[in-house]
């Protein structure tokens, strides 16, 4: 497959996963009053359903549960669950805008880890796209970053620390996913993560779970299903392109959030949102155009190379 088309396929899967994850996050946010560990359990356990359907649809249900690397799946499950728990905790301690903004440090960490541990060649244009995207995120959220104006109390400081830990563990999990896709099916990776995360979250059961209301129960179940679908799309994205190519497209969730806010809730975007959004979109388009250029240059290089 043409390297450019391969990268664009990975980008498309990434953007799709971002959209579904956005729906999942909204559902989790709506399920108020549910303990952290219980949220993680529902988010993970009901993610198994779309994975099983996906495997059955492909006729790979039996084959999909087979793996030669159970310890790698366990390590990915531990890292992913830790990232999820820290991320949910940060949402309980910080305003939504601040917690969301802080999580966008994850692509930066992914690029660093992919360069250090995955031997991926990360050139200046990829670093530039990630940094520009992060700048756009900060511009969008700047008016709501109350930490910058009111100081940091103890709870807020813990929340910031939790958000940063969520970024680190999420990046570690994605590095592990990038390794697993070389030998494992996407659905297999998501299935083992969902099972591992469900089991790990059960450790929090003695610390107090509640009987959710019918509405909260619906939100949690749907969040799990959306999470499973989004994980499949995300894992597929890493099968088609380097993490450092895909990383900047994490920022597109802000653009989708702006659109949903305007169409559904009537929120009119501010100048900060417009300027920052243009920077985010520009950084993503920069990667696409660059990948197209590399894809066109590759065949020419092969034709110019002497054969045999």
C-alpha positions in Angstrom: 0.0 0.0 0.0 1.1 3.5 -0.8 2.7 5.0 2.4 0.6 8.1 2.0 -2.7 6.2 1.8 -1.6 4.0 4.7 -1.0 7.1 6.9 -4.3 8.7 5.8 -6.1 5.5 6.7 -4.6 5.6 10.1 -5.5 9.2 10.5 -9.1 8.5 9.5 -9.4 5.7 12.2 -7.9 8.1 14.7 -10.4 10.9 14.0 -13.2 8.4 14.2 -12.0 7.1 17.6 -11.8 10.7 18.8 -15.4 11.3 17.9 -16.7 8.2 19.6 -14.5 8.8 22.7 -16.0 12.3 22.9 -19.5 10.7 23.1 -18.2 8.3 25.7 -16.8 11.1 27.8 -20.1 13.0 27.7 -21.9 9.9 28.9 -19.5 9.3 31.8 -19.8 13.0 32.8 -23.6 12.6 32.8 -23.4 9.6 35.2 -22.9 11.7 38.3 -22.6 10.3 41.8 -21.0 7.0 40.8 -17.7 6.1 42.5 -14.5 6.2 40.3 -13.8 2.5 40.3 -17.3 1.7 39.4 -17.2 4.1 36.5 -14.0 2.3 35.2 -15.7 -1.1 35.6 -18.8 -0.2 33.5 -16.6 1.6 31.0 -14.5 -1.5 30.6 -16.9 -4.4 31.1 -19.5 -3.2 28.6 -16.8 -2.4 26.1 -16.4 -6.2 25.6 -19.8 -6.4 23.8 -18.9 -4.5 20.6 -15.5 -6.3 20.5 -17.3 -9.7 20.6 -19.7 -8.5 17.9 -16.8 -7.3 15.8 -15.0 -10.6 16.1 -18.2 -12.6 15.3 -18.8 -10.4 12.3 -15.4 -11.2 11.0 -15.7 -14.9 11.8 -12.8 -14.6 14.2 -14.5 -15.2 17.5 -12.5 -18.2 18.5 -9.3 -17.0 16.9 -9.7 -13.6 18.4 -9.2 -14.8 22.0 -5.9 -16.5 21.2 -2.7 -14.7 22.1 0.9 -15.6 22.5 1.6 -12.5 24.7 -0.7 -12.5 27.7 1.8 -10.6 29.8 2.0 -7.8 27.3 -1.8 -7.5 27.3 -1.7 -7.4 31.1 0.9 -4.7 31.1 -1.2 -2.7 28.6 -4.2 -3.3 30.8 -2.5 -2.0 33.9 -1.2 1.1 32.1 -4.5 1.8 30.4 -6.5 1.3 33.6 -4.2 3.5 35.6 -4.5 6.3 32.9 -8.3 5.9 33.0 -8.5 6.2 36.8 -6.2 9.1 37.0 -8.1 10.9 34.2 -11.5 10.3 35.8 -10.2 11.5 39.1 -8.8 14.7 37.5 -12.3 15.4 36.2 -13.6 15.3 39.8 -11.0 17.7 41.1 -10.7 20.3 38.3 -13.1 22.3 36.1 -13.8 20.4 32.9 -11.9 22.8 30.6 -8.7 22.6 32.7 -8.8 18.8 33.0 -9.4 18.4 29.3 -6.6 20.8 28.4 -4.1 19.1 30.6 -4.8 15.7 29.0 -3.6 17.1 25.6 -0.1 16.7 26.9 -0.5 13.0 26.0 0.4 13.4 22.3 3.6 15.2 23.2 4.6 12.3 25.5 3.6 9.7 22.8 6.0 11.4 20.3 8.8 11.4 22.9 8.2 7.7 23.8 7.9 6.6 20.2 11.2 8.3 19.4 12.9 6.8 22.5 11.5 3.3 22.6 9.9 2.5 19.2 12.8 3.7 17.0 10.4 5.9 15.0 12.0 8.7 13.0 10.4 11.9 14.3 11.4 14.8 12.1 10.9 18.5 12.7 7.6 18.8 10.9 5.9 16.2 13.2 7.3 17.9 16.4 6.1 21.2 15.0 2.6 19.9 14.3 2.2 18.5 17.8 3.5 21.7 19.5 1.3 23.9 17.3 -1.7 21.8 18.1 -1.0 22.1 21.8 -0.6 25.9 21.5 -4.0 25.9 19.8 -5.6 24.0 22.6 -4.2 26.4 25.2 -5.5 29.4 23.3 -9.0 27.9 23.1 -9.1 27.1 26.9 -7.1 30.2 28.1 -10.1 32.2 29.3 -11.3 29.3 31.5 -7.9 28.3 32.9 -8.7 29.6 36.4 -5.6 27.9 37.8 -3.6 30.7 36.1 -5.5 33.4 37.9 -6.7 32.1 41.2 -3.7 30.0 42.3 -3.6 26.4 43.1 -5.2 25.0 46.2 -4.5 21.5 47.5 -7.3 19.8 45.7 -6.5 21.5 42.4 -2.8 20.6 42.8 -3.8 17.0 43.3 -6.1 17.2 40.2 -3.3 18.6 38.1 -1.0 15.8 39.2 -3.6 13.2 38.5 -4.1 14.6 35.0 -0.4 14.5 34.3 -0.2 10.9 35.5 -3.1 10.1 33.3 -1.2 11.5 30.3 1.9 9.5 31.2 0.1 6.2 31.6 -2.0 6.7 28.5 1.1 7.4 26.5 2.7 4.2 27.9 -0.4 2.2 27.0 -0.3 3.5 23.4 3.3 2.6 23.1 2.4 -0.9 24.2 -0.5 -1.0 21.7 1.9 0.0 18.9 4.0 -3.1 19.7 1.0 -5.4 20.1 -0.5 -4.5 16.7 2.5 -6.0 15.0 1.4 -9.5 16.1 -2.2 -9.2 17.4 -5.6 -8.4 15.9 -7.1 -5.1 16.9 -10.2 -6.7 18.5 -8.0 -9.1 20.4 -6.0 -6.2 21.9 -9.2 -4.3 22.9 -10.8 -7.5 24.3 -7.9 -8.3 26.6 -7.7 -4.6 27.7 -11.4 -4.5 28.5 -11.2 -7.8 30.5 -8.0 -6.8 32.3 -9.4 -3.3 33.1 -12.7 -4.8 34.4 -10.9 -7.2 36.7 -8.5 -4.5 38.0 -11.3 -2.1 38.7 -13.1 -4.7 40.8 -10.3 -4.1 43.4 -12.2 -0.9 44.3 -15.4 -2.8 45.2 -14.7 -2.9 49.0 -14.2 0.9 49.0 -17.9 1.5 48.3 -20.0 1.1 45.1 -23.5 2.4 44.8 -26.7 1.2 43.0 -26.9 3.7 40.1 -30.2 5.2 39.0 -31.8 3.8 35.8 -30.6 6.9 33.9 -27.0 6.7 35.3 -27.0 3.0 34.5 -28.0 3.6 30.9 -25.3 6.3 30.6 -22.6 3.9 32.0 -23.6 1.0 29.8 -23.6 3.2 26.7 -20.3 4.7 27.7 -18.8 1.2 27.9 -20.2 0.3 24.4 -18.9 3.5 22.9 -15.5 2.9 24.7 -15.2 -0.5 23.0 -16.0 0.9 19.6 -13.6 3.8 20.0 -10.8 1.4 21.2 -11.2 -0.7 18.1 -10.9 2.4 15.9 -7.9 3.7 17.9 -6.1 0.4 17.7 -6.7 0.1 14.0 -5.2 3.6 13.6 -1.9 2.4 15.1 -1.8 -0.5 12.7 -1.7 1.8 9.7 0.6 4.7 10.8 3.2 5.7 13.3 2.1 7.1 16.6 4.0 10.3 16.0 1.9 10.9 12.8 -1.4 10.2 14.5 -0.7 12.0 17.7 -1.6 15.6 16.5 -5.1 14.4 15.6 -6.0 14.0 19.2 -6.6 17.7 19.1 -9.5 17.4 16.7 -11.8 16.5 19.6 -11.8 20.2 20.6 -13.1 21.1 17.1 -15.9 18.5 17.4 -16.7 19.8 20.9 -17.0 23.3 19.6 -19.4 22.1 16.9 -21.6 20.1 19.3 -21.7 22.9 21.7 -22.9 25.4 19.0 -25.4 23.1 17.3 -26.8 21.3 20.4 -26.4 23.8 23.2 -26.3 27.1 21.3 -22.8 28.1 22.6 -21.4 30.8 20.3 -17.6 30.3 19.9 -15.4 33.1 21.1 -12.4 34.6 19.3 -10.1 32.4 21.4 -12.0 29.3 20.2 -11.9 30.4 16.5 -8.1 31.3 16.5 -7.1 28.2 18.5 -9.4 26.0 16.4 -7.8 27.2 13.2 -4.3 26.4 14.6 -5.4 22.9 15.7 -6.9 22.2 12.2 -3.8 23.7 10.6 -1.4 21.5 12.5 -3.5 18.4 11.5 -3.6 19.4 7.8 0.1 20.1 7.9 0.7 16.4 8.7 -1.7 15.2 6.0 0.0 17.4 3.3 3.4 16.3 4.4 2.4 12.6 4.3 1.1 13.1 0.8 4.4 14.6 -0.3 6.3 11.7 1.2 4.0 9.2 -0.5 4.5 10.8 -3.9 8.3 11.0 -3.4 8.6 7.3 -2.4 7.8 5.7 -5.8 10.1 8.1 -7.6 12.9 7.1 -5.3 12.3 3.4 -5.9 12.2 3.9 -9.7 15.6 5.7 -9.6 17.2 2.9 -7.6 19.2 0.4 -9.8 17.6 -3.1 -9.7 19.5 -6.3 -8.9 
